[in-house]
Amino acid sequence: MPNPADIMKLMGMKNKFESSHPKFVSFIKDVASHGITEGDILEVTITRPTGEKTTANLRVTADDVEMVQDLKNLR
């Protein structure tokens, strides 16, 4: 059973993140409402303060979709 103090700490961290990054949270909620489907391409780009960029992407597979569903069911 999770420690209630740890849960409260995580909730505080979540609230702080949402307050600091509302556009990103909105983006995640929009993606979650439509779901991730096989064939979707996920892409992440990190831009350093120097301007250097690193990008990675992946095409979602049926196994990935199944994993996301399994994670949703952990609630």
PDB file of N, CA, C, O and CB in Angstrom:
ATOM      1  N   MET A   1       0.847  -1.180   0.000  1.00  0.00           N
ATOM      2  CA  MET A   1       0.000   0.000   0.000  1.00  0.00           C
ATOM      3  C   MET A   1       0.892   1.243   0.000  1.00  0.00           C
ATOM      4  O   MET A   1       1.809   1.330   0.817  1.00  0.00           O
ATOM      5  CB  MET A   1      -0.963  -0.002   1.227  1.00  0.00           C
ATOM      6  N   PRO A   2       0.649   2.201  -0.890  1.00  0.00           N
ATOM      7  CA  PRO A   2       1.467   3.415  -0.955  1.00  0.00           C
ATOM      8  C   PRO A   2       1.335   4.249   0.319  1.00  0.00           C
ATOM      9  O   PRO A   2       0.277   4.299   0.945  1.00  0.00           O
ATOM     10  CB  PRO A   2       1.068   4.256  -2.171  1.00  0.00           C
ATOM     11  N   ASN A   3       2.416   4.885   0.675  1.00  0.00           N
ATOM     12  CA  ASN A   3       2.455   5.767   1.823  1.00  0.00           C
ATOM     13  C   ASN A   3       1.641   7.023   1.498  1.00  0.00           C
ATOM     14  O   ASN A   3       1.899   7.668   0.482  1.00  0.00           O
ATOM     15  CB  ASN A   3       3.925   6.125   2.203  1.00  0.00           C
ATOM     16  N   PRO A   4       0.656   7.388   2.344  1.00  0.00           N
ATOM     17  CA  PRO A   4      -0.156   8.583   2.078  1.00  0.00           C
ATOM     18  C   PRO A   4       0.682   9.861   1.927  1.00  0.00           C
ATOM     19  O   PRO A   4       0.339  10.730   1.126  1.00  0.00           O
ATOM     20  CB  PRO A   4      -1.164   8.771   3.197  1.00  0.00           C
ATOM     21  N   ALA A   5       1.763   9.979   2.682  1.00  0.00           N
ATOM     22  CA  ALA A   5       2.619  11.166   2.558  1.00  0.00           C
ATOM     23  C   ALA A   5       3.263  11.220   1.174  1.00  0.00           C
ATOM     24  O   ALA A   5       3.397  12.295   0.589  1.00  0.00           O
ATOM     25  CB  ALA A   5       3.710  11.168   3.654  1.00  0.00           C
ATOM     26  N   ASP A   6       3.660  10.065   0.655  1.00  0.00           N
ATOM     27  CA  ASP A   6       4.250  10.020  -0.692  1.00  0.00           C
ATOM     28  C   ASP A   6       3.217  10.396  -1.750  1.00  0.00           C
ATOM     29  O   ASP A   6       3.537  11.085  -2.718  1.00  0.00           O
ATOM     30  CB  ASP A   6       4.820   8.617  -0.987  1.00  0.00           C
ATOM     31  N   ILE A   7       1.981   9.944  -1.564  1.00  0.00           N
ATOM     32  CA  ILE A   7       0.914  10.275  -2.509  1.00  0.00           C
ATOM     33  C   ILE A   7       0.654  11.782  -2.500  1.00  0.00           C
ATOM     34  O   ILE A   7       0.485  12.395  -3.554  1.00  0.00           O
ATOM     35  CB  ILE A   7      -0.384   9.500  -2.165  1.00  0.00           C
ATOM     36  N   MET A   8       0.624  12.367  -1.317  1.00  0.00           N
ATOM     37  CA  MET A   8       0.414  13.813  -1.209  1.00  0.00           C
ATOM     38  C   MET A   8       1.562  14.577  -1.872  1.00  0.00           C
ATOM     39  O   MET A   8       1.338  15.594  -2.528  1.00  0.00           O
ATOM     40  CB  MET A   8       0.280  14.230   0.272  1.00  0.00           C
ATOM     41  N   LYS A   9       2.783  14.088  -1.701  1.00  0.00           N
ATOM     42  CA  LYS A   9       3.947  14.722  -2.328  1.00  0.00           C
ATOM     43  C   LYS A   9       3.826  14.662  -3.850  1.00  0.00           C
ATOM     44  O   LYS A   9       4.066  15.657  -4.535  1.00  0.00           O
ATOM     45  CB  LYS A   9       5.259  14.038  -1.865  1.00  0.00           C
ATOM     46  N   LEU A  10       3.453  13.496  -4.375  1.00  0.00           N
ATOM     47  CA  LEU A  10       3.288  13.342  -5.826  1.00  0.00           C
ATOM     48  C   LEU A  10       2.187  14.245  -6.358  1.00  0.00           C
ATOM     49  O   LEU A  10       2.329  14.830  -7.432  1.00  0.00           O
ATOM     50  CB  LEU A  10       2.979  11.886  -6.177  1.00  0.00           C
ATOM     51  N   MET A  11       1.092  14.363  -5.619  1.00  0.00           N
ATOM     52  CA  MET A  11      -0.008  15.232  -6.055  1.00  0.00           C
ATOM     53  C   MET A  11       0.456  16.689  -6.099  1.00  0.00           C
ATOM     54  O   MET A  11       0.088  17.430  -7.011  1.00  0.00           O
ATOM     55  CB  MET A  11      -1.231  15.083  -5.109  1.00  0.00           C
ATOM     56  N   GLY A  12       1.259  17.100  -5.119  1.00  0.00           N
ATOM     57  CA  GLY A  12       1.803  18.456  -5.120  1.00  0.00           C
ATOM     58  C   GLY A  12       2.711  18.695  -6.312  1.00  0.00           C
ATOM     59  O   GLY A  12       2.664  19.754  -6.939  1.00  0.00           O
ATOM     60  N   MET A  13       3.543  17.701  -6.624  1.00  0.00           N
ATOM     61  CA  MET A  13       4.442  17.813  -7.777  1.00  0.00           C
ATOM     62  C   MET A  13       3.635  17.901  -9.071  1.00  0.00           C
ATOM     63  O   MET A  13       3.955  18.689  -9.961  1.00  0.00           O
ATOM     64  CB  MET A  13       5.414  16.610  -7.831  1.00  0.00           C
ATOM     65  N   LYS A  14       2.583  17.081  -9.165  1.00  0.00           N
ATOM     66  CA  LYS A  14       1.713  17.097 -10.351  1.00  0.00           C
ATOM     67  C   LYS A  14       1.066  18.473 -10.513  1.00  0.00           C
ATOM     68  O   LYS A  14       1.061  19.036 -11.608  1.00  0.00           O
ATOM     69  CB  LYS A  14       0.619  15.998 -10.245  1.00  0.00           C
ATOM     70  N   ASN A  15       0.527  19.007  -9.432  1.00  0.00           N
ATOM     71  CA  ASN A  15      -0.123  20.318  -9.489  1.00  0.00           C
ATOM     72  C   ASN A  15       0.859  21.415  -9.893  1.00  0.00           C
ATOM     73  O   ASN A  15       0.513  22.306 -10.669  1.00  0.00           O
ATOM     74  CB  ASN A  15      -0.751  20.655  -8.136  1.00  0.00           C
ATOM     75  N   LYS A  16       2.072  21.352  -9.372  1.00  0.00           N
ATOM     76  CA  LYS A  16       3.098  22.350  -9.708  1.00  0.00           C
ATOM     77  C   LYS A  16       3.453  22.248 -11.194  1.00  0.00           C
ATOM     78  O   LYS A  16       3.584  23.268 -11.872  1.00  0.00           O
ATOM     79  CB  LYS A  16       4.373  22.153  -8.828  1.00  0.00           C
ATOM     80  N   PHE A  17       3.609  21.014 -11.704  1.00  0.00           N
ATOM     81  CA  PHE A  17       3.922  20.809 -13.123  1.00  0.00           C
ATOM     82  C   PHE A  17       2.815  21.374 -13.995  1.00  0.00           C
ATOM     83  O   PHE A  17       3.082  22.076 -14.971  1.00  0.00           O
ATOM     84  CB  PHE A  17       4.127  19.312 -13.428  1.00  0.00           C
ATOM     85  N   GLU A  18       1.553  21.066 -13.638  1.00  0.00           N
ATOM     86  CA  GLU A  18       0.412  21.555 -14.425  1.00  0.00           C
ATOM     87  C   GLU A  18       0.358  23.077 -14.430  1.00  0.00           C
ATOM     88  O   GLU A  18       0.018  23.686 -15.444  1.00  0.00           O
ATOM     89  CB  GLU A  18      -0.904  20.989 -13.873  1.00  0.00           C
ATOM     90  N   SER A  19       0.689  23.688 -13.303  1.00  0.00           N
ATOM     91  CA  SER A  19       0.683  25.149 -13.206  1.00  0.00           C
ATOM     92  C   SER A  19       1.809  25.769 -14.037  1.00  0.00           C
ATOM     93  O   SER A  19       1.637  26.829 -14.639  1.00  0.00           O
ATOM     94  CB  SER A  19       0.814  25.583 -11.741  1.00  0.00           C
ATOM     95  N   SER A  20       2.946  25.104 -14.061  1.00  0.00           N
ATOM     96  CA  SER A  20       4.113  25.626 -14.781  1.00  0.00           C
ATOM     97  C   SER A  20       4.047  25.393 -16.284  1.00  0.00           C
ATOM     98  O   SER A  20       4.648  26.145 -17.052  1.00  0.00           O
ATOM     99  CB  SER A  20       5.366  24.998 -14.240  1.00  0.00           C
ATOM    100  N   HIS A  21       3.325  24.361 -16.716  1.00  0.00           N
ATOM    101  CA  HIS A  21       3.326  23.956 -18.127  1.00  0.00           C
ATOM    102  C   HIS A  21       1.906  23.684 -18.640  1.00  0.00           C
ATOM    103  O   HIS A  21       1.624  22.581 -19.107  1.00  0.00           O
ATOM    104  CB  HIS A  21       4.198  22.705 -18.317  1.00  0.00           C
ATOM    105  N   PRO A  22       1.015  24.669 -18.559  1.00  0.00           N
ATOM    106  CA  PRO A  22      -0.392  24.408 -18.937  1.00  0.00           C
ATOM    107  C   PRO A  22      -0.583  23.997 -20.396  1.00  0.00           C
ATOM    108  O   PRO A  22      -1.463  23.187 -20.686  1.00  0.00           O
ATOM    109  CB  PRO A  22      -1.219  25.636 -18.670  1.00  0.00           C
ATOM    110  N   LYS A  23       0.214  24.530 -21.318  1.00  0.00           N
ATOM    111  CA  LYS A  23       0.051  24.158 -22.735  1.00  0.00           C
ATOM    112  C   LYS A  23       0.404  22.693 -22.963  1.00  0.00           C
ATOM    113  O   LYS A  23      -0.258  22.000 -23.734  1.00  0.00           O
ATOM    114  CB  LYS A  23       0.928  25.052 -23.633  1.00  0.00           C
ATOM    115  N   PHE A  24       1.464  22.222 -22.278  1.00  0.00           N
ATOM    116  CA  PHE A  24       1.864  20.822 -22.429  1.00  0.00           C
ATOM    117  C   PHE A  24       0.798  19.907 -21.835  1.00  0.00           C
ATOM    118  O   PHE A  24       0.462  18.881 -22.427  1.00  0.00           O
ATOM    119  CB  PHE A  24       3.232  20.567 -21.753  1.00  0.00           C
ATOM    120  N   VAL A  25       0.268  20.270 -20.675  1.00  0.00           N
ATOM    121  CA  VAL A  25      -0.778  19.467 -20.037  1.00  0.00           C
ATOM    122  C   VAL A  25      -2.017  19.417 -20.931  1.00  0.00           C
ATOM    123  O   VAL A  25      -2.642  18.366 -21.068  1.00  0.00           O
ATOM    124  CB  VAL A  25      -1.139  20.044 -18.642  1.00  0.00           C
ATOM    125  N   SER A  26      -2.370  20.544 -21.535  1.00  0.00           N
ATOM    126  CA  SER A  26      -3.504  20.579 -22.457  1.00  0.00           C
ATOM    127  C   SER A  26      -3.258  19.667 -23.652  1.00  0.00           C
ATOM    128  O   SER A  26      -4.162  18.954 -24.087  1.00  0.00           O
ATOM    129  CB  SER A  26      -3.767  22.013 -22.931  1.00  0.00           C
ATOM    130  N   PHE A  27      -2.042  19.687 -24.182  1.00  0.00           N
ATOM    131  CA  PHE A  27      -1.666  18.822 -25.304  1.00  0.00           C
ATOM    132  C   PHE A  27      -1.832  17.354 -24.924  1.00  0.00           C
ATOM    133  O   PHE A  27      -2.405  16.574 -25.685  1.00  0.00           O
ATOM    134  CB  PHE A  27      -0.210  19.099 -25.740  1.00  0.00           C
ATOM    135  N   ILE A  28      -1.334  16.977 -23.752  1.00  0.00           N
ATOM    136  CA  ILE A  28      -1.417  15.584 -23.299  1.00  0.00           C
ATOM    137  C   ILE A  28      -2.884  15.171 -23.129  1.00  0.00           C
ATOM    138  O   ILE A  28      -3.267  14.063 -23.505  1.00  0.00           O
ATOM    139  CB  ILE A  28      -0.642  15.395 -21.962  1.00  0.00           C
ATOM    140  N   LYS A  29      -3.692  16.056 -22.567  1.00  0.00           N
ATOM    141  CA  LYS A  29      -5.121  15.743 -22.394  1.00  0.00           C
ATOM    142  C   LYS A  29      -5.798  15.557 -23.746  1.00  0.00           C
ATOM    143  O   LYS A  29      -6.636  14.669 -23.901  1.00  0.00           O
ATOM    144  CB  LYS A  29      -5.833  16.861 -21.597  1.00  0.00           C
ATOM    145  N   ASP A  30      -5.444  16.383 -24.723  1.00  0.00           N
ATOM    146  CA  ASP A  30      -6.026  16.265 -26.066  1.00  0.00           C
ATOM    147  C   ASP A  30      -5.633  14.931 -26.695  1.00  0.00           C
ATOM    148  O   ASP A  30      -6.475  14.242 -27.271  1.00  0.00           O
ATOM    149  CB  ASP A  30      -5.567  17.440 -26.968  1.00  0.00           C
ATOM    150  N   VAL A  31      -4.366  14.569 -26.586  1.00  0.00           N
ATOM    151  CA  VAL A  31      -3.897  13.291 -27.140  1.00  0.00           C
ATOM    152  C   VAL A  31      -4.610  12.140 -26.440  1.00  0.00           C
ATOM    153  O   VAL A  31      -5.043  11.187 -27.088  1.00  0.00           O
ATOM    154  CB  VAL A  31      -2.350  13.148 -26.988  1.00  0.00           C
ATOM    155  N   ALA A  32      -4.733  12.227 -25.121  1.00  0.00           N
ATOM    156  CA  ALA A  32      -5.375  11.153 -24.360  1.00  0.00           C
ATOM    157  C   ALA A  32      -6.845  11.000 -24.753  1.00  0.00           C
ATOM    158  O   ALA A  32      -7.370   9.887 -24.783  1.00  0.00           O
ATOM    159  CB  ALA A  32      -5.258  11.425 -22.853  1.00  0.00           C
ATOM    160  N   SER A  33      -7.502  12.115 -25.051  1.00  0.00           N
ATOM    161  CA  SER A  33      -8.924  12.024 -25.401  1.00  0.00           C
ATOM    162  C   SER A  33      -9.137  11.341 -26.748  1.00  0.00           C
ATOM    163  O   SER A  33     -10.180  10.726 -26.971  1.00  0.00           O
ATOM    164  CB  SER A  33      -9.549  13.416 -25.426  1.00  0.00           C
ATOM    165  N   HIS A  34      -8.171  11.442 -27.637  1.00  0.00           N
ATOM    166  CA  HIS A  34      -8.280  10.800 -28.945  1.00  0.00           C
ATOM    167  C   HIS A  34      -7.649   9.407 -28.955  1.00  0.00           C
ATOM    168  O   HIS A  34      -7.944   8.593 -29.830  1.00  0.00           O
ATOM    169  CB  HIS A  34      -7.625  11.670 -30.008  1.00  0.00           C
ATOM    170  N   GLY A  35      -6.788   9.141 -27.988  1.00  0.00           N
ATOM    171  CA  GLY A  35      -6.127   7.848 -27.895  1.00  0.00           C
ATOM    172  C   GLY A  35      -4.931   7.747 -28.825  1.00  0.00           C
ATOM    173  O   GLY A  35      -4.735   8.571 -29.718  1.00  0.00           O
ATOM    174  N   ILE A  36      -4.152   6.730 -28.590  1.00  0.00           N
ATOM    175  CA  ILE A  36      -2.993   6.413 -29.429  1.00  0.00           C
ATOM    176  C   ILE A  36      -3.388   5.181 -30.237  1.00  0.00           C
ATOM    177  O   ILE A  36      -3.860   4.190 -29.681  1.00  0.00           O
ATOM    178  CB  ILE A  36      -1.667   6.161 -28.564  1.00  0.00           C
ATOM    179  N   THR A  37      -3.193   5.250 -31.539  1.00  0.00           N
ATOM    180  CA  THR A  37      -3.582   4.126 -32.384  1.00  0.00           C
ATOM    181  C   THR A  37      -2.380   3.588 -33.149  1.00  0.00           C
ATOM    182  O   THR A  37      -1.391   4.288 -33.366  1.00  0.00           O
ATOM    183  CB  THR A  37      -4.689   4.544 -33.360  1.00  0.00           C
ATOM    184  N   GLU A  38      -2.491   2.344 -33.546  1.00  0.00           N
ATOM    185  CA  GLU A  38      -1.441   1.711 -34.329  1.00  0.00           C
ATOM    186  C   GLU A  38      -1.193   2.541 -35.589  1.00  0.00           C
ATOM    187  O   GLU A  38      -2.132   2.937 -36.279  1.00  0.00           O
ATOM    188  CB  GLU A  38      -1.822   0.244 -34.691  1.00  0.00           C
ATOM    189  N   GLY A  39       0.073   2.796 -35.876  1.00  0.00           N
ATOM    190  CA  GLY A  39       0.443   3.578 -37.048  1.00  0.00           C
ATOM    191  C   GLY A  39       0.726   5.036 -36.736  1.00  0.00           C
ATOM    192  O   GLY A  39       1.373   5.724 -37.526  1.00  0.00           O
ATOM    193  N   ASP A  40       0.241   5.528 -35.571  1.00  0.00           N
ATOM    194  CA  ASP A  40       0.574   6.900 -35.175  1.00  0.00           C
ATOM    195  C   ASP A  40       2.089   7.028 -35.045  1.00  0.00           C
ATOM    196  O   ASP A  40       2.775   6.060 -34.717  1.00  0.00           O
ATOM    197  CB  ASP A  40      -0.130   7.286 -33.834  1.00  0.00           C
ATOM    198  N   ILE A  41       2.596   8.208 -35.301  1.00  0.00           N
ATOM    199  CA  ILE A  41       4.023   8.470 -35.119  1.00  0.00           C
ATOM    200  C   ILE A  41       4.173   9.467 -33.981  1.00  0.00           C
ATOM    201  O   ILE A  41       3.617  10.564 -34.019  1.00  0.00           O
ATOM    202  CB  ILE A  41       4.685   9.010 -36.437  1.00  0.00           C
ATOM    203  N   LEU A  42       4.938   9.062 -32.964  1.00  0.00           N
ATOM    204  CA  LEU A  42       5.243   9.933 -31.837  1.00  0.00           C
ATOM    205  C   LEU A  42       6.638  10.499 -32.054  1.00  0.00           C
ATOM    206  O   LEU A  42       7.572   9.765 -32.373  1.00  0.00           O
ATOM    207  CB  LEU A  42       5.145   9.166 -30.473  1.00  0.00           C
ATOM    208  N   GLU A  43       6.773  11.811 -31.878  1.00  0.00           N
ATOM    209  CA  GLU A  43       8.067  12.458 -32.093  1.00  0.00           C
ATOM    210  C   GLU A  43       8.338  13.412 -30.939  1.00  0.00           C
ATOM    211  O   GLU A  43       7.462  14.161 -30.507  1.00  0.00           O
ATOM    212  CB  GLU A  43       8.100  13.214 -33.456  1.00  0.00           C
ATOM    213  N   VAL A  44       9.571  13.364 -30.454  1.00  0.00           N
ATOM    214  CA  VAL A  44      10.001  14.248 -29.367  1.00  0.00           C
ATOM    215  C   VAL A  44      11.253  14.971 -29.817  1.00  0.00           C
ATOM    216  O   VAL A  44      12.181  14.357 -30.343  1.00  0.00           O
ATOM    217  CB  VAL A  44      10.257  13.453 -28.042  1.00  0.00           C
ATOM    218  N   THR A  45      11.278  16.286 -29.606  1.00  0.00           N
ATOM    219  CA  THR A  45      12.464  17.083 -29.904  1.00  0.00           C
ATOM    220  C   THR A  45      12.877  17.821 -28.640  1.00  0.00           C
ATOM    221  O   THR A  45      12.056  18.468 -27.991  1.00  0.00           O
ATOM    222  CB  THR A  45      12.200  18.081 -31.075  1.00  0.00           C
ATOM    223  N   ILE A  46      14.148  17.720 -28.300  1.00  0.00           N
ATOM    224  CA  ILE A  46      14.730  18.473 -27.194  1.00  0.00           C
ATOM    225  C   ILE A  46      15.580  19.573 -27.814  1.00  0.00           C
ATOM    226  O   ILE A  46      16.474  19.298 -28.614  1.00  0.00           O
ATOM    227  CB  ILE A  46      15.582  17.547 -26.232  1.00  0.00           C
ATOM    228  N   THR A  47      15.301  20.816 -27.444  1.00  0.00           N
ATOM    229  CA  THR A  47      16.096  21.945 -27.916  1.00  0.00           C
ATOM    230  C   THR A  47      16.859  22.514 -26.724  1.00  0.00           C
ATOM    231  O   THR A  47      16.261  23.014 -25.771  1.00  0.00           O
ATOM    232  CB  THR A  47      15.195  23.041 -28.590  1.00  0.00           C
ATOM    233  N   ARG A  48      18.172  22.433 -26.789  1.00  0.00           N
ATOM    234  CA  ARG A  48      19.034  22.940 -25.712  1.00  0.00           C
ATOM    235  C   ARG A  48      19.083  24.463 -25.761  1.00  0.00           C
ATOM    236  O   ARG A  48      18.793  25.056 -26.801  1.00  0.00           O
ATOM    237  CB  ARG A  48      20.467  22.349 -25.823  1.00  0.00           C
ATOM    238  N   PRO A  49      19.446  25.105 -24.649  1.00  0.00           N
ATOM    239  CA  PRO A  49      19.592  26.562 -24.655  1.00  0.00           C
ATOM    240  C   PRO A  49      20.576  27.059 -25.720  1.00  0.00           C
ATOM    241  O   PRO A  49      20.496  28.206 -26.162  1.00  0.00           O
ATOM    242  CB  PRO A  49      20.047  27.033 -23.289  1.00  0.00           C
ATOM    243  N   THR A  50      21.501  26.186 -26.125  1.00  0.00           N
ATOM    244  CA  THR A  50      22.477  26.542 -27.155  1.00  0.00           C
ATOM    245  C   THR A  50      21.884  26.491 -28.557  1.00  0.00           C
ATOM    246  O   THR A  50      22.515  26.932 -29.518  1.00  0.00           O
ATOM    247  CB  THR A  50      23.674  25.618 -27.075  1.00  0.00           C
ATOM    248  N   GLY A  51      20.655  25.947 -28.679  1.00  0.00           N
ATOM    249  CA  GLY A  51      20.028  25.796 -29.987  1.00  0.00           C
ATOM    250  C   GLY A  51      20.181  24.396 -30.559  1.00  0.00           C
ATOM    251  O   GLY A  51      19.527  24.054 -31.544  1.00  0.00           O
ATOM    252  N   GLU A  52      21.042  23.580 -29.949  1.00  0.00           N
ATOM    253  CA  GLU A  52      21.240  22.205 -30.414  1.00  0.00           C
ATOM    254  C   GLU A  52      19.940  21.419 -30.219  1.00  0.00           C
ATOM    255  O   GLU A  52      19.305  21.507 -29.168  1.00  0.00           O
ATOM    256  CB  GLU A  52      22.425  21.519 -29.652  1.00  0.00           C
ATOM    257  N   LYS A  53      19.553  20.650 -31.241  1.00  0.00           N
ATOM    258  CA  LYS A  53      18.321  19.863 -31.178  1.00  0.00           C
ATOM    259  C   LYS A  53      18.623  18.375 -31.311  1.00  0.00           C
ATOM    260  O   LYS A  53      19.509  17.963 -32.060  1.00  0.00           O
ATOM    261  CB  LYS A  53      17.342  20.306 -32.277  1.00  0.00           C
ATOM    262  N   THR A  54      17.870  17.593 -30.573  1.00  0.00           N
ATOM    263  CA  THR A  54      17.913  16.148 -30.677  1.00  0.00           C
ATOM    264  C   THR A  54      16.482  15.667 -30.837  1.00  0.00           C
ATOM    265  O   THR A  54      15.613  16.028 -30.043  1.00  0.00           O
ATOM    266  CB  THR A  54      18.606  15.497 -29.433  1.00  0.00           C
ATOM    267  N   THR A  55      16.229  14.853 -31.858  1.00  0.00           N
ATOM    268  CA  THR A  55      14.876  14.383 -32.146  1.00  0.00           C
ATOM    269  C   THR A  55      14.864  12.868 -32.254  1.00  0.00           C
ATOM    270  O   THR A  55      15.792  12.260 -32.788  1.00  0.00           O
ATOM    271  CB  THR A  55      14.337  15.020 -33.443  1.00  0.00           C
ATOM    272  N   ALA A  56      13.793  12.267 -31.736  1.00  0.00           N
ATOM    273  CA  ALA A  56      13.579  10.830 -31.882  1.00  0.00           C
ATOM    274  C   ALA A  56      12.099  10.623 -32.172  1.00  0.00           C
ATOM    275  O   ALA A  56      11.258  11.418 -31.752  1.00  0.00           O
ATOM    276  CB  ALA A  56      14.033  10.036 -30.595  1.00  0.00           C
ATOM    277  N   ASN A  57      11.788   9.550 -32.892  1.00  0.00           N
ATOM    278  CA  ASN A  57      10.387   9.244 -33.141  1.00  0.00           C
ATOM    279  C   ASN A  57      10.188   7.742 -33.193  1.00  0.00           C
ATOM    280  O   ASN A  57      11.139   6.970 -33.314  1.00  0.00           O
ATOM    281  CB  ASN A  57       9.907   9.896 -34.446  1.00  0.00           C
ATOM    282  N   LEU A  58       8.915   7.345 -33.098  1.00  0.00           N
ATOM    283  CA  LEU A  58       8.578   5.927 -33.225  1.00  0.00           C
ATOM    284  C   LEU A  58       7.197   5.799 -33.828  1.00  0.00           C
ATOM    285  O   LEU A  58       6.338   6.661 -33.644  1.00  0.00           O
ATOM    286  CB  LEU A  58       8.646   5.207 -31.856  1.00  0.00           C
ATOM    287  N   ARG A  59       6.998   4.722 -34.542  1.00  0.00           N
ATOM    288  CA  ARG A  59       5.675   4.403 -35.095  1.00  0.00           C
ATOM    289  C   ARG A  59       5.023   3.442 -34.099  1.00  0.00           C
ATOM    290  O   ARG A  59       5.612   2.422 -33.741  1.00  0.00           O
ATOM    291  CB  ARG A  59       5.772   3.764 -36.566  1.00  0.00           C
ATOM    292  N   VAL A  60       3.814   3.766 -33.656  1.00  0.00           N
ATOM    293  CA  VAL A  60       3.105   2.979 -32.651  1.00  0.00           C
ATOM    294  C   VAL A  60       2.703   1.631 -33.243  1.00  0.00           C
ATOM    295  O   VAL A  60       2.149   1.555 -34.339  1.00  0.00           O
ATOM    296  CB  VAL A  60       1.860   3.739 -32.133  1.00  0.00           C
ATOM    297  N   THR A  61       2.996   0.570 -32.488  1.00  0.00           N
ATOM    298  CA  THR A  61       2.642  -0.791 -32.901  1.00  0.00           C
ATOM    299  C   THR A  61       1.431  -1.271 -32.101  1.00  0.00           C
ATOM    300  O   THR A  61       1.004  -0.618 -31.149  1.00  0.00           O
ATOM    301  CB  THR A  61       3.846  -1.760 -32.708  1.00  0.00           C
ATOM    302  N   ALA A  62       0.892  -2.405 -32.495  1.00  0.00           N
ATOM    303  CA  ALA A  62      -0.230  -3.005 -31.761  1.00  0.00           C
ATOM    304  C   ALA A  62       0.186  -3.314 -30.328  1.00  0.00           C
ATOM    305  O   ALA A  62      -0.612  -3.145 -29.406  1.00  0.00           O
ATOM    306  CB  ALA A  62      -0.723  -4.294 -32.467  1.00  0.00           C
ATOM    307  N   ASP A  63       1.428  -3.766 -30.129  1.00  0.00           N
ATOM    308  CA  ASP A  63       1.927  -4.037 -28.776  1.00  0.00           C
ATOM    309  C   ASP A  63       1.962  -2.763 -27.937  1.00  0.00           C
ATOM    310  O   ASP A  63       1.664  -2.799 -26.743  1.00  0.00           O
ATOM    311  CB  ASP A  63       3.330  -4.664 -28.837  1.00  0.00           C
ATOM    312  N   ASP A  64       2.323  -1.641 -28.552  1.00  0.00           N
ATOM    313  CA  ASP A  64       2.352  -0.363 -27.836  1.00  0.00           C
ATOM    314  C   ASP A  64       0.947   0.027 -27.377  1.00  0.00           C
ATOM    315  O   ASP A  64       0.753   0.472 -26.246  1.00  0.00           O
ATOM    316  CB  ASP A  64       2.950   0.747 -28.730  1.00  0.00           C
ATOM    317  N   VAL A  65      -0.026  -0.145 -28.268  1.00  0.00           N
ATOM    318  CA  VAL A  65      -1.419   0.179 -27.938  1.00  0.00           C
ATOM    319  C   VAL A  65      -1.889  -0.697 -26.775  1.00  0.00           C
ATOM    320  O   VAL A  65      -2.553  -0.215 -25.858  1.00  0.00           O
ATOM    321  CB  VAL A  65      -2.345  -0.017 -29.178  1.00  0.00           C
ATOM    322  N   GLU A  66      -1.544  -1.969 -26.819  1.00  0.00           N
ATOM    323  CA  GLU A  66      -1.916  -2.891 -25.744  1.00  0.00           C
ATOM    324  C   GLU A  66      -1.283  -2.461 -24.421  1.00  0.00           C
ATOM    325  O   GLU A  66      -1.935  -2.501 -23.378  1.00  0.00           O
ATOM    326  CB  GLU A  66      -1.491  -4.330 -26.096  1.00  0.00           C
ATOM    327  N   MET A  67      -0.012  -2.050 -24.462  1.00  0.00           N
ATOM    328  CA  MET A  67       0.678  -1.601 -23.258  1.00  0.00           C
ATOM    329  C   MET A  67      -0.013  -0.374 -22.661  1.00  0.00           C
ATOM    330  O   MET A  67      -0.200  -0.300 -21.446  1.00  0.00           O
ATOM    331  CB  MET A  67       2.149  -1.285 -23.571  1.00  0.00           C
ATOM    332  N   VAL A  68      -0.391   0.581 -23.500  1.00  0.00           N
ATOM    333  CA  VAL A  68      -1.078   1.790 -23.027  1.00  0.00           C
ATOM    334  C   VAL A  68      -2.393   1.401 -22.363  1.00  0.00           C
ATOM    335  O   VAL A  68      -2.737   1.943 -21.313  1.00  0.00           O
ATOM    336  CB  VAL A  68      -1.333   2.783 -24.200  1.00  0.00           C
ATOM    337  N   GLN A  69      -3.131   0.468 -22.962  1.00  0.00           N
ATOM    338  CA  GLN A  69      -4.387   0.014 -22.365  1.00  0.00           C
ATOM    339  C   GLN A  69      -4.140  -0.649 -21.018  1.00  0.00           C
ATOM    340  O   GLN A  69      -4.887  -0.420 -20.066  1.00  0.00           O
ATOM    341  CB  GLN A  69      -5.108  -0.957 -23.305  1.00  0.00           C
ATOM    342  N   ASP A  70      -3.107  -1.462 -20.933  1.00  0.00           N
ATOM    343  CA  ASP A  70      -2.769  -2.122 -19.661  1.00  0.00           C
ATOM    344  C   ASP A  70      -2.418  -1.089 -18.585  1.00  0.00           C
ATOM    345  O   ASP A  70      -2.806  -1.232 -17.425  1.00  0.00           O
ATOM    346  CB  ASP A  70      -1.588  -3.105 -19.858  1.00  0.00           C
ATOM    347  N   LEU A  71      -1.677  -0.046 -18.986  1.00  0.00           N
ATOM    348  CA  LEU A  71      -1.320   1.004 -18.029  1.00  0.00           C
ATOM    349  C   LEU A  71      -2.559   1.755 -17.546  1.00  0.00           C
ATOM    350  O   LEU A  71      -2.657   2.106 -16.370  1.00  0.00           O
ATOM    351  CB  LEU A  71      -0.323   1.986 -18.661  1.00  0.00           C
ATOM    352  N   LYS A  72      -3.500   2.000 -18.450  1.00  0.00           N
ATOM    353  CA  LYS A  72      -4.741   2.682 -18.073  1.00  0.00           C
ATOM    354  C   LYS A  72      -5.516   1.863 -17.041  1.00  0.00           C
ATOM    355  O   LYS A  72      -6.170   2.416 -16.158  1.00  0.00           O
ATOM    356  CB  LYS A  72      -5.617   2.937 -19.317  1.00  0.00           C
ATOM    357  N   ASN A  73      -5.433   0.551 -17.166  1.00  0.00           N
ATOM    358  CA  ASN A  73      -6.192  -0.340 -16.277  1.00  0.00           C
ATOM    359  C   ASN A  73      -5.561  -0.491 -14.898  1.00  0.00           C
ATOM    360  O   ASN A  73      -6.147  -1.127 -14.022  1.00  0.00           O
ATOM    361  CB  ASN A  73      -6.327  -1.702 -16.912  1.00  0.00           C
ATOM    362  N   LEU A  74      -4.375   0.082 -14.689  1.00  0.00           N
ATOM    363  CA  LEU A  74      -3.712  -0.006 -13.383  1.00  0.00           C
ATOM    364  C   LEU A  74      -4.366   0.884 -12.341  1.00  0.00           C
ATOM    365  O   LEU A  74      -4.092   0.725 -11.152  1.00  0.00           O
ATOM    366  CB  LEU A  74      -2.251   0.363 -13.515  1.00  0.00           C
ATOM    367  N   ARG A  75      -5.217   1.810 -12.742  1.00  0.00           N
ATOM    368  CA  ARG A  75      -5.846   2.739 -11.804  1.00  0.00           C
ATOM    369  C   ARG A  75      -6.495   2.035 -10.718  1.00  0.00           C
ATOM    370  O   ARG A  75      -7.077   2.664  -9.834  1.00  0.00           O
ATOM    371  CB  ARG A  75      -6.826   3.605 -12.468  1.00  0.00           C
TER     372      ARG A  75
END
